[in-house]
Amino acid sequence: MKIWLNLLISLITVSLAAVLLFRSYSAPPDSSGPKPEKLLALAQELRSEGLHSSAVEVYRQYLDKAQLGATEAANIYYLVGTIQMDQLRQYEPAIASLLMARQLDPSGPLKSEIGRRLVTSLENLNKPGAASRRLTAETSPQEKAASAPATGVVVASIDGRPVTWEEVRSRWEQLPAGARGKMQSVEEVREAVTGFLAEELLFESAKRRGFDQDPEVQDKMRQVLRQLATSRVYQEEVASKVQPGETDLNLYYEAHKAAFKTKGEEGKPERIPPFEEVRDRVERLYRQEKEQELYQKLVQQLLTANRVEFDDDGIGKVVESNS
């Protein structure tokens, strides 16, 4: 009888435990505390006020409480990762947040930006090897093909990637003549290769840190590109068209002799040196004058062709504000 009583008590206990367990799993989510939309608004306000640590914490509460789809959650995790990375400089938590964003939406529009930020965070954690491997993994086949090393004599390697003398020489030839050796000794070649490798590694580190995407760097790159492109047009449309012959230079000299007058030695009058003595200066001045004429003509043609109109009122206001 006692055995049956104990068995009955055990069955009742198990049944009650099962009921309690079922209720715990089937209970609706905790609805206490602020609603998700309130949490999101609070997180955004904290972020706008520069309270980034608090903003991250509230964003996490929002993620726990809101019923978000994968893409929506990925966007929030990405936002949290950018705050941790850019404002808090907490690169390990940033990596975790960014990886979660990628896990939730692996093919989303943020894929490439997440990859770039992962590389930058690893570089800032002083893990250049991991950053380099991540960069390689994030690089598309098209980009890899575009950056494939040139064929030629291999003089070094960077993490297994061969570096050829052709690459080094291309950079070496851009140096001023006085800074270039004759490349006729092992020491000279090694020095040139070392200089190239140092610049290459610094540039790769800068890319992994995202410096190539920095607005200030981008602006300077646009300025350099603008100058290079403009110089190319100037060379083709102006400078290359000024090719003076000896007759042109002699005529210019005769018409501008006074410009070449020099002071005489003590007690002697001023003198005008002969053409042969000042020929290089004559050619330089001739080129400057003719190029200026062609340049002014080119500018006028461009202004006319593009129907440029000056706003005198606006120009007047600028003058007034600067007075």
C-alpha positions, 0 to 999 in steps of 0.5 A, spaced: 500 500 500 505 504 501 509 503 495 503 504 491 502 511 495 509 513 493 508 511 486 502 516 486 505 522 489 511 521 484 506 521 478 503 527 481 509 531 482 512 529 475 505 531 472 505 538 476 513 539 473 510 538 466 505 543 467 509 548 470 515 547 464 509 547 459 507 554 462 514 557 462 515 555 454 508 557 452 508 564 456 508 570 452 514 575 451 515 579 457 511 585 456 514 589 462 518 595 461 518 600 455 515 598 449 520 597 443 518 603 439 520 607 446 527 604 446 528 605 439 527 612 440 531 613 446 537 609 443 537 614 437 536 620 442 542 618 446 546 617 440 544 624 437 547 627 444 553 623 444 552 618 449 554 612 445 555 607 451 548 608 453 545 608 446 549 601 445 546 598 451 539 601 449 539 598 442 541 591 445 535 592 449 531 594 443 534 587 439 532 583 445 525 586 446 522 587 439 520 582 434 524 584 428 526 580 421 533 578 419 534 584 415 531 589 420 536 586 426 542 586 421 541 593 420 541 595 428 547 590 429 551 594 424 549 600 427 551 598 433 558 596 430 559 602 427 558 606 434 563 601 437 568 602 432 567 609 430 565 613 437 567 608 442 574 605 439 571 598 442 574 594 436 572 587 439 565 588 440 564 592 434 567 585 430 562 581 434 556 586 432 558 586 425 559 579 424 552 578 427 549 583 422 552 579 416 550 572 419 543 575 419 543 578 412 549 575 408 547 578 402 544 584 404 546 591 401 551 592 407 555 586 405 561 590 402 561 595 408 561 590 413 567 587 410 571 593 410 569 595 417 571 588 419 578 589 416 579 596 419 577 593 426 582 587 425 588 592 423 586 597 429 587 591 434 594 590 431 592 584 428 595 585 421 595 578 419 588 577 420 586 583 417 590 582 411 587 575 410 580 578 411 581 583 406 583 577 401 577 574 403 573 580 402 576 582 395 572 580 389 574 576 383 574 582 379 578 586 384 583 580 385 584 580 377 585 587 377 591 587 382 594 581 379 602 582 380 606 583 373 610 578 370 617 579 371 623 577 375 621 576 383 625 580 388 621 579 394 614 577 396 609 580 401 605 574 405 606 569 399 605 575 393 611 575 389 613 582 388 617 583 381 622 588 379 618 591 374 613 594 380 619 596 384 622 600 378 616 603 376 616 606 383 623 608 382 623 611 376 618 616 379 624 619 384 628 625 382 634 623 378 639 625 384 635 620 389 636 614 384 642 610 384 645 606 378 642 599 380 648 596 379 650 593 386 646 588 390 646 594 396 642 599 391 637 594 388 636 591 395 635 599 398 630 600 392 626 594 393 626 596 401 623 602 399 618 600 395 616 594 400 615 599 406 611 604 402 607 598 399 606 595 406 604 602 409 599 603 404 596 596 405 595 598 412 592 604 411 587 601 406 585 596 412 584 602 417 579 605 412 584 611 411 583 611 403 575 612 404 576 618 409 573 624 407 579 628 407 583 623 403 578 622 398 578 630 397 585 630 396 585 624 391 580 628 387 584 634 387 590 630 385 586 627 379 583 634 377 590 637 377 593 631 373 587 631 368 587 638 367 595 638 366 594 633 361 589 637 357 594 643 358 599 639 355 595 637 349 592 643 347 597 648 349 604 647 351 605 641 345 603 647 340 608 652 342 614 649 338 619 655 336 624 655 331 631 659 331 627 664 327 622 665 332 627 666 338 631 671 334 625 675 332 623 675 339 629 677 342 630 683 337 623 685 339 624 685 346 632 686 347 630 691 353 628 685 357 635 682 357 639 688 358 644 687 364 648 692 369 655 693 367 661 692 371 663 698 376 664 704 372 661 701 365 654 702 362 649 697 361 649 692 356 645 688 352 648 681 351 648 677 344 642 672 343 647 666 344 648 668 351 641 669 353 638 664 348 635 659 354 632 665 357 629 667 350 626 661 349 623 660 356 620 667 356 617 666 348 614 659 351 611 663 357 608 668 352 605 664 347 602 659 352 599 664 355 596 667 349 593 659 347 591 658 354 587 665 354 584 663 347 582 656 350 579 658 356 574 663 352 572 657 347 570 653 353 566 659 356 563 660 350 561 653 348 558 652 355 554 658 355 557 661 361 554 667 364 557 671 370 552 673 375 555 680 377 550 681 383 553 675 386 560 677 384 559 684 387 556 681 394 563 677 394 567 683 393 563 687 399 563 681 404 571 681 403 572 689 403 
